[in-house]
């Protein structure tokens, strides 16, 4: 019986992993289609599309799937059009949350996002209800192997970046919105395509959460990220290392 139970657990984990992979592919395909529709369907002439394709490659999406998404986005197959929408609200612990979505049905997505907030102890607000707590910035991410920390720092600042940080896993370059394209292009000429290059929301301050509030907030964020229409979720929280360790041990 133990072996049978272990097999079921393995299959269950594999099923969850496959489901997550499928959801990720759905989100990436939508972004590729939207990027291809908003500009030229050529990764060399469309930076947003290039970034989306790089993200798809990072996720091991098959090349033919990427090519089909570009073709559909360019209108060759009469594919659906996705609209970019932002939602704002509060989660457990009064944490501010921004949700970015791509949808072909505004009413459906609004209803689903509102329901997720309500069921997970949050509340959906009006546009700009929490946006003032965040700054819109450019974020360019490179793998550690792309350059040394000093080389990335110097190149980033020379190109006009506001800040360059190297962590244990990546180089992170932050820019102003108006400087984002110029910095991205300058770094790409020097180091090749970035792992990720996009505009993001950065919290201006954070809310410290205890274990219970963090658990409830993470349930909300996970439910939002599981929604096919949701592309990105941002929240202004912080959790102490000791609390995070407890939460990770419990999963």
N, C-alpha and C positions, 0 to 999 in steps of 0.2 A: 504493500500500500504506500509505503514511503516513496518508493521510486515513481509510482504512478502520480502521487501528489506533486512531486518535484517536477515531473514532466508537464503537468497541468500548469504549474507556476511559471515554468519556462515559456510555455506557449502563451500564457496570459501576458507575460512581459513582452514577448515578441509581438503579440497583437497590439499592445499599447504603443510599442515603438513604431510599428508599421503605420498605425493610425496617425501618430504624430508626424511621421515622415510624409504621409499623404496630405495632411493639413498644411505642412510647410510647402510642399510642392504647389498646392492650390494657391497659396498666398504669393509665391514666387511667380507663378504663371500669370496671375493677375497684374503683378507689378511689371512684368516683361511686356504684357499686352498694352498696358496703359502707357508705359514709356515709349513703346514703338508707335503708338497712335499719336502721342503728343509731339513727336519729332520725327526725324528720318529713321526708317527701320534698318539703320546701319550703325553697328556698335562703335565704329571709328568716328562717326559724325554726331552721335547722340550719347552724351555722357551719362544721362540717367539710364538709358538702355544698357550701356556698357557696365554700369555698376550692378544692374539687375542680373545681367548674364553672369558676372563674376560671382555674385551671391548664389546663383543657381549651380554654378560649377562647384562652389564650396560645399554645397549640399548634395553633390554627386547626382544632380539631375541629368538624365540621358540627353545627349546632344540633339537627338531628333525631337525630343519633347520641347527643348528650348527653341529649336528652329520653327516648330509648329506654332508656338506661342508668339514668336515674332511675326510670322506670316498672318496669324489671326489678328494680332494687334494692328498690323498695317492695313487691315480692311480687305485683304485678299479673299478671306473666307466668309465675309459678312458676319463677323463675330459680334457678340454683345459689347456694349460700351460700359466701362466702369467709371463711376463718379467718385471723386475724392471728398470725403467728409470728415470733419473733426467733431468729437464729442468731449465734453468736460464734466467733471463731477467730483464727488468726494467718496473715499472709501473708508473702511473702519479706521478709527484713530484720527479722523479728520484729515486724512492724507489726500492731497490734491492729485487727481488723475486726469491725464489727457489720452484720448483714444483716437487713433487715425485709422480710417477704414476706406476700402475700395468696394463699392457696391453697385449692382445693377438694379437695386430696388431700395430706394431711400427709406420708404415706410417700414419695410421688413427689418432692415438693419437697425433703425432707430428703436423699434419695438424690442428687438432682441437685446440690444445693448442696455436699454432701460431695465429690462427684466433681469439681466445679469447683475446690474448694480443693486437692484432691490432685493434679490434673493441672497446676496452676499453682504448685506449690511451696509451698502453704500447708497448714494443718491445721485441721480443724473441731474446736472444743472444746465443752465443756458450757455451758449457760446460766449467765451471770454469770462466765465464765472471763476475760473481758476488760472486762466492763461497768463494773467499778470504775475503769477508766482514763478513763471518759467521764462527763460530766455531762448530765443530762436538762434541757433548757431550752426555752423558747418562742422561736421565731424568726419575726419578722414582717418581710416584705420589701415595700418600696414602690419604685416607679419614681422616678427623680430628679425628674421633672416634677410629682410629687404635692405637693411642698412644698420650701421652702428647707431647707438643712441646719440652720439655727438653729431654724426653726419645728418641724421634726421632732424635733430634740433636746429642745427645751423641752416639746413635747407628750408625747413618750415618757416623760421623767422625771416629768412631772406626773401621768401615768397610772399610774406605778409600775414602769416599765421599769428593768432593771439597767444597761443600756448601750445607747447609740445611736451608730452609726457611719455615715458617708456616704462611699461609695466613688465611683469614676469612673462607676459604672453604677447604683447603687441606694442606698437608705437601708435599713439593717439594724438592727432593734430586737430586743434580747434581753431575755427576762423569766424569772423563776422559774416553775416549773410551776404553782404555785398562783395566780400573778398573771396568767398568760397570757391567759385569757378576758377579764378586766377590761381589760387593756391593749389587746388586739385590738379590743374593742368601742369603747373610747374613741377610738382612732385612726381607726376606721372612721367614727365619727360626724363626725370633724373633716376627714378626708381622703378618705373613700370606701373601698371594699373594697381590701385589700392585694393585691399580686400573689401573695403566698404567705403563709400563716399556719399554722404547725404546730409540733408538738413534735419536736425533733431531738436527736441525740447530739453533744455537743461534746467533743473530746479535751482532757484536762486537761494533757497534755504531748505532744510529738511526737517522732518518730524521724527523724533526718536520714538520707537515702538517697543513695548514689552512683548513677552512671548505670546500672550493671547491675542493681542492686537495684530502682531505680525502674522500669526497663523491665519487669522481671518482675512487680512489684506492679501496674503499670498493666494488664498482660495479665490478671491475676486479677480486678481490679476491673471491667474491660470485660466479661469473661466472665460475671461475676455480674450486671452490669447488663443483659446481653443475655438473661438468663433471664426468661421471661414472668411467673413468680411473684414475682420480686424487685422490690420497690417502691423501697427506699432502701438505699444502702451508705455506711457511715461508716468512716474509717480515720485513725489518728493518725500521719500521716507529714508530712514537709516535704522539699521538693526545692529546691536552690539555683537561682536564675534561670539561671545559666550551664548547668547540667545540663539544665534544662527546655528551654532553647533548642536544645540538641543533640538532645534527644529529638523535639522538634517538627520540626526540620529533617530528621530521618530518616524521618518519616512522609509 
